[in-house]
């Protein structure tokens, strides 16, 4: 089975403390990469900023 979910790895972790930053490795299809790159070109934003904005817009229930 091809796993396409993101794998999360904590970085900058101090023992006994929650990590303040997490690194996410995201596997994208070629079409998804193309769409993200086109959006970056269109907005002038970096991919990480676009992804971060999308996450911040997610509803929390």
C-alpha atoms as one frame of an Amber mdcrd trajectory, in Angstrom:
protein
   0.000   0.000   0.000   1.342   3.410  -0.976   1.303   5.617   2.126   0.552
   9.243   1.299  -0.087  10.591   4.800   2.374  13.017   6.341   4.979  11.706
   8.741   5.672  13.990  11.644   9.062  14.202  13.337   9.628  16.458  16.357
  12.686  18.669  16.200  14.308  20.917  18.776  12.884  18.700  21.490  14.256
  19.049  24.975  13.821  16.092  27.292  10.654  16.376  29.346   9.283  19.238
  27.237   6.941  19.362  24.292   8.752  20.274  21.069   8.072  23.847  19.987
   8.413  22.997  16.296   7.497  19.904  14.291   8.793  19.024  10.874   6.345
  17.456   8.433   7.369  15.455   5.395   4.580  15.571   2.854   4.328  13.242
  -0.115   2.623  14.925  -3.075   1.634  13.649  -6.488   3.187  15.390  -9.502
  -0.155  17.121 -10.123  -0.265  18.393  -6.530   3.306  19.697  -6.813   2.473
  21.460 -10.057  -0.619  23.048  -8.521   1.340  24.216  -5.461   4.157  25.622
  -7.632   1.650  27.476  -9.821   0.006  28.936  -6.734   3.429  30.016  -5.419
   4.189  31.749  -8.717   0.773  33.404  -8.791   0.879  34.676  -5.180   4.625
  35.233  -4.833   4.544  33.245  -1.590   6.728  30.343  -0.481   5.112  26.890
  -0.369   5.584  26.677   3.413   3.638  29.917   3.856   0.769  28.671   1.699
   0.596  25.372   3.577   0.775  27.149   6.946  -2.071  29.505   5.925  -4.228
  26.570   4.838  -3.657  24.811   8.164  -4.504  27.980  10.105  -7.830  28.190
   8.217  -8.901  24.681   9.266 -11.974  24.756  11.500 -11.487  23.520  15.032
 -14.511  21.796  16.493
